[in-house]
C-alpha cells in the first residue's frame, strides 16, 4: 500500500461520503440513489411495476443530476475567468447542499410517502450534493478513482491484482501497484461509508447525515496535490 498522501485521504473521504449519502437516500427515501444514475433506473422500474411510492423522485433525479453538473461546469468556467479558486468554491457549495440534505431530512423526515414536496426537496438536495461531487472530481481530481461508481473500479482493481500476482514488466509494476492501492482504498472507503450509514440510520435515522457533512468539510479543505509515480 502506498504512503497515505493527501490525495489518498481526499479520495477516501469522497468515496466514504459517496457510499454514505447514497445508502442514506436509499434507506430513507424509498430507494432513491443520490450519487449515481444507474440505480435509479432499476428502482424506477421496480416502482412502476409494483406501484410503490417514489416514482416522481426517481423520474426527476436524472434531469436534476444533469442540470447540476452542467451548472457546476458553467460556474467553474466563470470562476476561472475571474481568477477565483473554482475547486474550493464548488466543493464548499457541495457541502452546503449536504447540509441542506441533512437539515431537510431531519426536519421533515421520516418520509412514509416520498412523493410529497418535502420528501422531493430533500432528495433533490442530496442529489445536488452528489452531482456536484461527481462534477468537481471529474474536472479537478480526474487522476483519482471515481468516488461513487464502484463497478469500473472493481473491474480494474481485479485486473491489476491478477497482473501483480502473475507478474508484470518491471516498468509497469510501480504504476499498476499505485493504481491498485488507490482503487482498493476507494472501494474499501465506499463500503465502509455504506455500512456506517446503514448502522447510523437504524439507530438515529437521518441524524447520521451529520457525519456526511463533517466528512464533506474535511474533503473540501484538504488540497490534493500528489502525482502518480512515473
Buried (B, 14 or more C-beta within 10 A) or exposed (E): EBEEBEBBBBBBBBBBBBBBBBBBBBBBBBBBBBBBBEBBEEBBEEBEEEEEBBBBBBEBBBEBBEEBBEBBBEBBEEBEEEEEEBBBBBBBBBBBBBBBBBBBBBEBBBBEEBEBEBBBBBBBBBBBBBBBBBBBBBBBBEBBBBBBBBEEBBEBBEBBBEBBEEEBEEEEEBBBBBBBBBBBBBBEBBBBBBEBBBEBBEEEBBBBBBBBBBBBBBBBEEEBEBEEEE
